[in-house]
Amino acid sequence: MSDTDDTNETRTDGGEPATDGGETGIVAPDDETPTWQERKTRKSGLSQLTYEYFERARREDQELREESDYVERDVLGFPTWPHEIIRNGAISLFFVGMILLISAALPPSLELPANPSSTPSIILPDWYLYWSFGLLKLNPLNPGLAVLDGSKLISDQLYGVLANVVVVGAVAFLPFLNKGSARRPVEQPFWAAIGAGGAFFAITIAAIAVQNLIPLPLALQLNIAFIGPVVLGVMTYALLKTLREGYMYGLNRRYYMLRPPK
Amino acid sequence: MSLEKQDDFDHRTWLKRKDLTPIETVFLTALIYIDKRLRIVDYLELLEDAYYKVNLQMPKSHTEQYDLDNKFWYWYPLYSLGFFSVLAYIVAAVSGALLGFYYSPSAAGDPTVAYQSVKMIMQDVQFGYALRSIHRWAAQIMMAAVFLHMLRVYFTGSYKEPRELNWLLGIILISLSMVFGYTGYLLPWNQLAFWAGQIGVEMALATPIVGEWGAQLLFGGFTLGQATLVRMYILHVFILPFVVTALIALHVGIVWVQGIAEPH
């Protein structure tokens, strides 16, 4: 179509020579990277929108940088070598050494070979799956419906699987529920209480997984598993509410020493 | 005017014209040789660009900004948990690769070949028991570190926007790590492995719509056997290592890009 060198061909479009390769597939050699502005003008449709957004994002970054009162310095903290490398190396060696020490002290056993005809009295996964296994054993809580003559709407197994899905889903949904810039537990006692209760629930529900090893009636075990975390959560909430005032006072004092109110 | 082609791109003449030391000559000759074939100059430019980007001056850290230098930042040790889990992952990967030399995933015979190979590792192979012990403990410690890492992220509010995506990625990673542990737990094909597999199949079958398909895919059928063992083995040594390693790299990369969320 249109070339950059002189030809006798008359131009039919009368516009700029197409150098973006959009039509001919030929990219003109160019030393300079085109700016977002240039790319934007060459494109149309979705790609133009993309470049428009890039331009806006760049401008936004630029403005934020100009507004920022951060002080830029030549050196931030410790240099990578030797300080950081030696510190991290020491931590790594300590951690790996700890793993080796534990492995040497407590080698794993090898149980009896698989035998499909004899079910062992205790079936357990590794400890980190106990919480999930406990949730699978929630069948006593699977309600029977009166309209169905007391039969259950979903099977006990499905009930356990759903309990897992609900728990993992709730944890995954967390950042969409709790937003904002608060970082310390004292700043948000409610969410700290939820966290403490949740972590404790992971332990108490794990006990349900080994219910036949615990010499307590199942109803009592279930009560402990569900009420225990709530009690701990309430205690956490009360404690943090009490501490909150003092913490916030100290935090605000430091903040206003740094930036006195106008 | 000679018949030899002479232009700006005649690097050999350019090289001769310059007065170079032998080291410089060797370096430039090698560079030109490679660059003529692979055009690495473009990539060098990228590298240079990246170099200057990495060395960009960083904003003041939180500790500096709020003048907390003289305070002991009591959360600090907990910020090493993520690194600790990566470290345990690497130890498990190395010991696992070595275990792979001796283990054979076969459910044939009674007791099965798989069980006998683990027994052989424990009893006959030099330091085999140590290898299995290291692999197992590294996995346990990785899971413990990952759980504690998650708690740290929760209680320091590090999951909040704009870090939601990394939190979701973390949920995926912790789930995959547990699948990693589960598939590994099944490999010795001992009593606990078999019955843990049985529970897995029952769980899959209880799920409506996708359950039977999932059981076929992951366990190779509705009863445990050779197919189950091989599928668990391939998941454990081939699929999960690639997926989890890639996701860990992405997870850490996002932390790198977004910066560590320090508590205010």
Interface residues (C-beta under 8 A of the other chain):
Chain A: S68 Y70 V71 E72 R73 D74 L76 G77 N88 I91 S92 F95 V96 M98 I99 L100 I102 S103 A104 L106 P107 P108 L110 E111 L112 P113 A114 N115 P116 T119 P120 I123 L124 P125 D126 W127 Y128 L129 S132 F133 L136 S155 Q157 L158 G160 V161 V168 V171 A172 L174 P175 F176 N178 K179 G180 S181 A182 R183 R184 P185 E187 Q188 W191 A192 G195 A199 L251 R254 Y255 M257 L258
Chain B: Q57 M58 P59 K60 S61 Q65 Y66 D67 L68 S80 F83 F84 L87 A88 V91 D110 P111 T112 Y115 V118 K119 M122 Y129 A130 R132 S133 I134 R136 W137 A138 Q140 I141 M143 A144 F147 L151 Y154 F155 T156 G157 S158 Y159 K160 E161 R163 E164 W167 L168 I171 S175 M178 G181 Y182 Y185 P188 W189 N190 Q191 L192 A193 F194 W195 A196 Q198 I199 E202 M203 L205 A206 T207 P208 L224 A261 E262 P263 H264
